[in-house]
Amino acid sequence: MAGKSPSVELEVGDRVVRISNPDRVYFPARGETKLDLARYYLSVGDGIVRALRDRPCMMHRFPSGVSGEKVHQKRLPQGAPPWVRTVRVHFPRYNRHADELCVADVADVVWAVQMSTVEFHPWNSRRFDTEKPDEWRIDLDPMPDCPFSRVRRVAHVAREVLDELGAVGWPKTSGGAGMHIYVRIKPEWGFADVRRAALAFAHEVERRAPDDVTTAWWRRDRDPRSLFVDYNQNARDHTIAAAYSVRGVPEATVSTPVRWDEVDALDPRDFTIATVPARFAELGDLHAGIDDAVFSLEPLLEWADRDGLDVPE
């Protein structure tokens, strides 16, 4: 029986992070290993840190690779080095709290990989006030029979509405079958208001593309060929994969920022840990300006009032 491969030490800034079992295959489609995953995150370091910085972050861990068990980890695993920062968040439903990973630099990300983390799912609020989101997330979530051509069309409709609102949308692939668009917002509203604003936006997109879009709350009420504009992703403690997060699938797809002029030819399967590093080296982080384009939700909340919209419990 073959023994474990020797550990590898990676220099990450002024830190040294040890990667145990570096040759363990995590992604069977092409055979990428745990060490390949760590090196991928190093290659997109500025981008993944910008996406995660100061946010409570759920870690999706795969201790034996993505073909094995998946662990949704809210609490920071034991044994973290003292330089890994956390933020405490409270879960009122259970009257519990958790000290979640709160990334400050890329060494934190690589350490999380050492702890078998593949996916990073941050909150849309930051540690300074976890109850006031500063990110509005538009999740274009295709139903099972929805073609990606419909996702592309709806993305353009969403951009049209954003442009009319004076908001800057930052698109990315989801790493799966859909797309996400992020908008930086003033951290002046709670989760319920952000979710209500997101519902008002989703209704407007549905009004403009009724043959493509649904906002039906219950899955059973959605046409399987439609696209759901999922405003629920703005609810408290709901998280989705960060920009540059690898997804826990055999092909190691990546949730990748894209330009608007790329959308019509987009195939999300093209973005993997094998292809994104070269793209990042060429283009840099396409979300680099997101913190400079801050939007006020007031117009959307006015729409919600006008239309009598309230989010389902």
C-alpha positions in Angstrom: 0.0 0.0 0.0 1.5 3.3 -1.0 2.2 5.9 1.7 1.1 9.5 1.9 3.0 11.9 -0.3 5.4 14.2 1.7 4.0 17.6 2.8 4.9 20.7 0.7 5.5 24.1 2.2 4.3 27.1 0.3 5.6 30.6 0.9 2.6 32.9 0.8 3.7 36.5 1.4 5.4 36.5 4.8 3.6 33.2 5.8 4.5 29.6 5.2 1.6 27.3 4.7 2.1 23.5 4.9 0.1 21.4 2.4 -0.3 17.8 3.5 -1.1 15.1 1.0 -0.3 17.4 -1.9 -0.7 14.7 -4.5 -4.2 13.7 -3.5 -6.4 13.9 -6.5 -9.3 16.3 -5.8 -10.7 16.7 -9.3 -10.9 13.4 -11.3 -11.8 14.8 -14.7 -8.2 15.9 -15.4 -6.5 14.7 -12.2 -5.8 18.0 -10.5 -4.5 17.6 -6.9 -4.8 19.4 -3.6 -1.5 21.1 -4.4 -2.9 22.2 -7.8 -5.8 23.7 -6.0 -3.5 25.7 -3.6 -1.5 26.9 -6.6 -4.6 28.0 -8.4 -5.7 30.2 -5.5 -2.2 31.7 -5.4 -2.5 32.5 -9.1 -5.7 34.5 -8.6 -4.8 35.8 -5.1 -5.8 39.4 -5.6 -9.2 38.4 -7.0 -10.2 35.8 -4.4 -9.1 38.1 -1.6 -11.1 41.0 -3.0 -14.1 38.7 -3.1 -13.7 37.4 0.4 -12.0 40.2 2.4 -13.6 41.0 5.8 -16.7 38.7 5.1 -17.9 35.8 7.2 -17.2 32.8 5.0 -18.6 29.4 4.9 -16.0 26.8 3.8 -17.2 23.9 1.6 -14.7 21.2 2.4 -14.0 17.9 0.6 -11.5 15.9 2.8 -11.0 13.2 0.2 -11.6 15.2 -3.0 -14.8 16.2 -4.7 -15.9 12.6 -5.3 -16.2 12.1 -1.6 -18.0 13.6 1.4 -18.8 17.3 1.3 -18.7 19.3 4.6 -20.4 22.6 5.0 -18.2 24.3 7.6 -19.3 27.5 9.3 -17.1 27.4 12.3 -13.3 27.7 11.8 -11.8 24.2 12.1 -9.6 23.6 15.1 -5.9 24.0 14.8 -5.9 27.2 12.8 -2.7 29.3 13.1 -3.1 32.4 15.2 -2.9 34.7 12.2 -6.1 33.4 10.6 -8.8 35.9 11.5 -12.5 35.1 12.3 -15.7 37.0 12.8 -18.4 35.9 15.2 -21.9 35.7 13.8 -25.1 34.9 15.6 -27.9 32.5 14.4 -31.1 33.6 16.2 -33.1 30.6 15.1 -30.9 28.3 17.1 -29.6 30.9 19.6 -26.1 29.9 18.6 -23.0 31.7 17.2 -20.1 30.7 15.1 -16.6 32.1 14.6 -16.4 32.0 10.8 -13.3 32.4 8.6 -12.7 36.1 7.7 -10.1 36.4 5.0 -7.5 39.1 5.2 -5.0 37.9 2.7 -4.2 35.0 0.4 -2.4 33.0 3.1 -5.8 32.5 4.8 -7.2 31.1 1.5 -4.3 28.7 1.1 -4.6 27.6 4.7 -8.2 26.8 4.1 -7.2 24.7 1.1 -4.9 22.8 3.5 -8.0 22.1 5.5 -9.6 20.6 2.3 -11.6 23.7 1.4 -12.6 23.8 -2.3 -15.4 26.4 -2.3 -15.6 29.7 -0.5 -19.1 31.1 0.2 -18.9 34.5 1.8 -21.7 36.6 3.3 -22.8 39.7 1.5 -21.9 41.8 4.6 -18.6 42.5 6.3 -17.2 42.0 9.8 -17.6 45.7 10.7 -21.4 45.2 10.7 -22.5 41.8 9.7 -26.2 42.8 9.8 -25.8 45.5 7.0 -25.0 44.0 3.6 -22.8 46.0 1.2 -23.4 43.6 -1.7 -26.6 43.0 -3.6 -26.5 39.7 -5.5 -28.5 38.9 -8.6 -28.6 35.2 -9.1 -29.7 34.0 -12.5 -30.7 30.5 -11.6 -31.8 28.3 -14.6 -34.4 25.6 -14.0 -33.4 22.1 -15.2 -34.6 22.5 -18.8 -33.5 26.1 -19.2 -30.8 26.5 -22.0 -27.8 28.7 -21.4 -29.0 30.9 -24.3 -31.8 32.0 -22.0 -29.4 32.9 -19.2 -27.5 35.1 -21.7 -30.7 36.9 -22.8 -31.8 37.5 -19.2 -28.3 38.8 -18.2 -28.7 41.5 -20.9 -32.2 42.4 -19.6 -30.8 42.7 -16.1 -28.0 44.9 -17.3 -30.6 47.1 -19.1 -32.5 47.6 -15.8 -29.3 48.3 -13.9 -28.2 50.9 -16.4 -31.5 52.6 -16.1 -31.2 52.6 -12.3 -27.6 54.0 -12.6 -26.2 50.9 -10.9 -23.0 49.1 -12.1 -23.4 45.3 -12.3 -20.4 43.0 -12.2 -21.2 39.7 -13.9 -19.6 36.3 -13.4 -20.3 32.7 -14.1 -21.6 30.7 -11.2 -19.3 27.8 -11.9 -22.4 25.8 -12.7 -25.3 26.5 -15.2 -26.1 30.0 -14.2 -24.7 33.5 -13.8 -24.4 36.0 -11.0 -24.3 39.8 -11.1 -23.0 41.7 -8.1 -23.8 45.3 -7.2 -22.0 47.1 -4.5 -24.4 49.0 -2.2 -24.3 51.4 0.7 -24.4 49.3 4.0 -27.4 51.2 5.2 -30.1 48.5 5.1 -30.7 45.2 6.8 -31.1 41.9 5.0 -34.9 42.2 4.8 -34.7 45.5 2.9 -32.0 44.2 0.6 -34.0 41.1 -0.2 -37.1 43.3 -0.8 -35.2 45.5 -3.2 -33.9 42.4 -5.0 -37.4 41.2 -5.4 -38.5 44.5 -6.9 -35.6 44.2 -9.4 -36.5 40.6 -10.2 -40.1 41.6 -10.9 -39.0 44.3 -13.3 -36.8 41.8 -15.1 -39.7 39.3 -15.3 -42.0 42.1 -16.6 -39.6 42.8 -19.4 -38.9 39.1 -20.2 -42.0 37.2 -19.2 -41.3 34.3 -21.6 -37.9 33.7 -20.0 -38.1 34.7 -16.4 -40.0 33.6 -13.3 -40.0 34.9 -9.7 -42.4 32.2 -8.4 -41.5 31.5 -4.8 -42.3 27.8 -4.9 -40.1 25.6 -7.2 -43.2 23.6 -8.1 -44.7 26.7 -9.6 -41.8 27.4 -12.0 -41.7 26.3 -15.6 -38.7 23.9 -15.9 -37.6 25.8 -19.0 -37.6 29.2 -17.2 -34.9 31.1 -15.4 -35.5 32.1 -11.8 -34.1 35.4 -10.7 -33.3 34.3 -7.2 -33.7 37.3 -4.9 -33.5 34.9 -1.9 -29.8 34.8 -2.1 -29.8 38.2 -0.3 -31.4 36.7 2.8 -29.4 36.6 6.0 -26.9 33.7 6.1 -27.5 32.8 2.5 -24.2 32.5 0.6 -23.1 31.7 -2.9 -19.7 30.9 -4.4 -17.4 33.9 -4.5 -15.7 35.2 -7.6 -12.8 33.0 -8.4 -14.1 30.2 -6.1 -13.5 26.7 -7.5 -16.6 24.5 -7.5 -16.7 21.1 -6.0 -17.2 19.2 -9.3 -14.9 16.8 -11.1 -14.1 19.4 -13.9 -13.0 22.0 -11.3 -15.0 24.8 -12.9 -14.5 28.3 -11.5 -17.0 31.1 -10.7 -15.3 33.6 -13.1 -15.8 37.3 -13.6 -16.5 38.1 -17.2 -16.9 41.3 -19.3 -20.4 42.2 -20.6 -19.2 41.9 -24.2 -18.3 38.2 -23.5 -21.7 37.2 -22.4 -23.1 36.3 -25.9 -20.3 33.7 -26.5 -20.0 32.5 -23.0 -19.7 28.8 -22.1 -19.2 28.5 -18.3 -17.5 25.1 -18.8 -14.5 26.9 -20.3 -13.5 28.4 -17.0 -11.6 25.9 -14.8 -8.5 25.9 -12.6 -6.6 24.8 -15.7 -7.7 27.9 -17.8 -8.5 30.8 -15.4 -4.9 31.4 -14.2 -3.7 32.4 -17.7 -6.9 34.5 -18.1 -6.3 36.3 -14.8 -2.6 36.9 -15.7 -3.8 38.5 -19.0 -6.9 40.5 -17.8 -6.4 40.9 -14.1 -9.4 41.0 -11.8 -12.4 42.1 -13.8 -14.1 43.0 -10.5 -11.3 45.2 -9.4 -13.4 48.4 -9.5 -16.4 47.0 -7.7 -15.8 48.9 -4.4 -15.7 52.2 -6.3 -19.2 51.8 -7.8 -21.6 52.1 -4.8 -25.4 52.1 -5.4 -28.3 53.3 -3.2 -31.2 50.9 -2.9 -33.7 53.7 -2.5 -35.1 53.5 -6.1 -35.7 49.8 -5.8 -37.4 50.1 -2.4 -39.6 52.7 -3.9 -40.5 50.2 -6.6 -41.3 47.6 -3.9 -43.6 50.1 -2.2 -45.3 51.1 -5.4 -45.9 47.5 -6.4 -46.9 46.4 -2.9 -44.1 43.8 -2.7 -43.1 41.9 0.4 -40.7 39.0 0.7 -42.2 35.6 1.6 -41.2 34.3 5.1 
